[in-house]
Amino acid sequence: MQLAADIQSTSAAPTWERIGKLAAIAVIRTALNYFLSREMKDDQAAEEPALHGRATVPDAPERLSHGR
């Protein structure tokens, strides 16, 4: 929504400086949204085993019983 407001304000009085700033804002917001979405998917995938009752411990050394 904020990007739409920026586009509207730029279209009212377009200058090359405003268009450049708008382009930079759009690129930054797109990158942030991409990485945030990816991070949320990774977190959700990490939580899924716990939701199904299969808690896992990554990189945990295997325990040897040695007859105990």
N, C-alpha and C positions, 0 to 999 in steps of 0.2 A: 504494500500500500504506500509506503514511504517513497519507493522508487517512482510510482505513478505520480505522486505529488511533485517530485523533483522534475519529472518529464514535463508536467503541465507548467511548472514555473519557468522552465527553460524555453518552452514553446511560446510563451508570452513575449519574451524579449530575447531571442536567440543571439548569442555572440559566440565566437569560436572558443573563448575562454570558458563560458558556461557549458558549451557542448563538451569540451574536454573534461571539465569537472564531472559532468553527468556520466560520461563514459567511464571515468575512473571509479566513481561511486558504484556504477553498475557492475564493473568487474570485481571490485572488492566484495560487494554483497553476494554476488554469485559464488565466488570462491568460499566465503564464509558459510553460505548455505550448503554447499557441497560437502565441506569438511564436517560441519555439524551433523548433517544427515548421515554421513559415513560413520561418525563416532557413535551416533545413536543406534545404528544397525549393529555395530560391533558390541555395544553394551547389551543390547537385546539378545544377541546370539550367545553372549556369555552367561546371561541369566536363564536361558531356556533349560539347561540341564537341572538347575536348582528347582525350577517350576515343576518339573516332572519327577522330582524326588531322587534325582541322580546327581548328587553333588560330586564334583570332581575337583581334585587338587592338581593343578598343572605343575609339571616339573618336580613332583615329589619323588624322593628316592624310594625304591621298593624296599619293604621291610622283610627281612629274613627271619623266619621263626626259630631256626636252630633247635627244633624239637620241643619248644615250649608250648 
